[in-house]
């Protein structure tokens, strides 16, 4: 989906903090992911949601290249690393809208 104009409602975000944030700051009546339309705002821009997620990821995780030894002869990184989907899972971020999770994962850099 083109996320530039996408909106996300609190029904599409199962993580309680983010759902509460969306309810409190909603500015749009329609969600791009579940297509629900309400008479009152229930959704925020996708980019606003991503700003929160990116800040959280940056505060909790770092690029493995910054601190984990790497040896190509030994199979790469010498400690376990996580990919983007694993990070989102560890943060407890889930959605009934598969397209939303795909867009979130694609909007984050996939670094080990």
Secondary structure, DSSP 8 states (H G I E B T S, - for coil): --TTS-EEEGGG--SHHHHHHHHHH--BSB-TTT--B-SS--EEEHHHHHHHHHHHHHHH---GGGTS-EEGGGTEESS----HHHHHHHTT---S-HHHHHHHHHHS----
